[in-house]
Amino acid sequence: MGLLNFFRGKKENTAKLAKERLQIIIAHERAQNRPSHEFLPKLEKELLDVIRRYVQIADDAVKVKLDRDGDVDVLELNIVLPDQVAKE
Amino acid sequence: MSKILVVTSGKGGVGKTTTSASIATGLALRGHKVAVIDFDVGLRNLDLIMGVERRVVYDFVNVVQGEANLTQALIKDKRIENLFVLAASQTKDKDALTEEGVKKVLDGLKSDGFDYIVCDSPAGIEKGAQLAMYFADEAIVVSNPEVSSVRDADRMLGLLASKSHRAVNNMPSIKQHLLVTRYSPARAEIGEMMSIEDMMEILAVPLLGVIPESPAVLNASNSGQPVILDQESDAGQAYADAIARLLGEERPLRFLTVNKKGFFSRLFGN
């Protein structure tokens, strides 16, 4: 095969391969190591405190989730109010 | 105003110490007062590259632990005015460095009127590397055009943006620079090595310089002379260009293309 490539004048471009592999693994690792995830527990706690000034809610009533949709970060908030308040 | 620079990479053997020595020397050649600190406790090497290995009496850890003061531990370079080396300890273990201890030494250097403090980071992302970058104002991330080195460089860039003193205290972020070392234009041209464009596209950090693969680097380390002092050499000139850019000057990139040898130079060598 080496001989064949020699006569074709064609060479495998390993630099291109390196770049493609790096782009995939780095995108993956950046998503995992993103520092923005670190503030989520604190945000959750503070939201809980603010809401409790007005409504008494359970400790696990606030759920915060950060997702990635293509190039956009999506912050999802899910707050469960107790039944009585919801009826009023 | 003192500026703290960290030279880091994640991966070992890419040229951090070579770069620290040349950056510190280059800044001193430009008239700045510079200290260069080896953070690789237990594996001291900057002293050799700077050619001061026989003059180490006290080291970084001695100062941190109060066994010597800065004036005693700083080794004055004999070639260049205003250049000082602070060696790493060869005997102590890596836990000898603490955040408070490092801060004390850096503050001492600042009040001694140093313009630049260059921190030569150990490889890895453990404590020594974290402390080397923690107080930095600017970071030079060194990478070879090779997959594992680029991946580790990206990881370091992430840590600089999240785990440094500036990041933790919501201050303006560390200014990041990419320095590519051991670049071989001939191999990049035939697709055997990632090009500078490839690396910049992946890492997305401003380019401080490109140091070509060069025999001058080993010659320099053999003789304990930072390679930037060899201004005949391509690597020495490339480091001088990087210093100019670090100081805000515009310099075109050099040594990125293959020198086509003519028929006669092929025949007679050189």
Contacts between the chains, C-beta under 8 A, distances in Angstrom:
chain1	res1	chain2	res2	distance
A	11	B	190	6.6
A	11	B	191	6.6
A	12	B	191	7.9
A	13	B	191	3.7
A	14	B	191	6.8
A	14	B	192	6.0
A	15	B	188	6.8
A	15	B	191	4.8
A	15	B	192	6.2
A	15	B	193	5.5
A	15	B	194	4.8
A	15	B	195	6.9
A	15	B	198	6.8
A	16	B	191	6.5
A	18	B	146	7.7
A	18	B	147	5.1
A	18	B	194	5.4
A	18	B	198	7.8
A	19	B	194	5.7
A	19	B	198	4.7
A	19	B	201	7.7
A	19	B	202	6.8
A	21	B	147	6.4
A	22	B	147	5.7
A	22	B	150	5.5
A	22	B	151	6.4
A	22	B	202	5.4
A	23	B	202	6.2
A	25	B	151	6.4
A	26	B	150	7.8
A	26	B	151	6.4
A	26	B	154	5.0
A	26	B	202	6.3
A	29	B	151	7.6
A	29	B	154	7.2
A	29	B	155	7.0
A	30	B	154	7.2
A	30	B	158	6.8
A	33	B	155	7.4
A	33	B	158	5.2
A	35	B	158	7.4
A	35	B	161	6.7
A	35	B	162	3.5
A	35	B	167	7.4
A	38	B	162	7.5
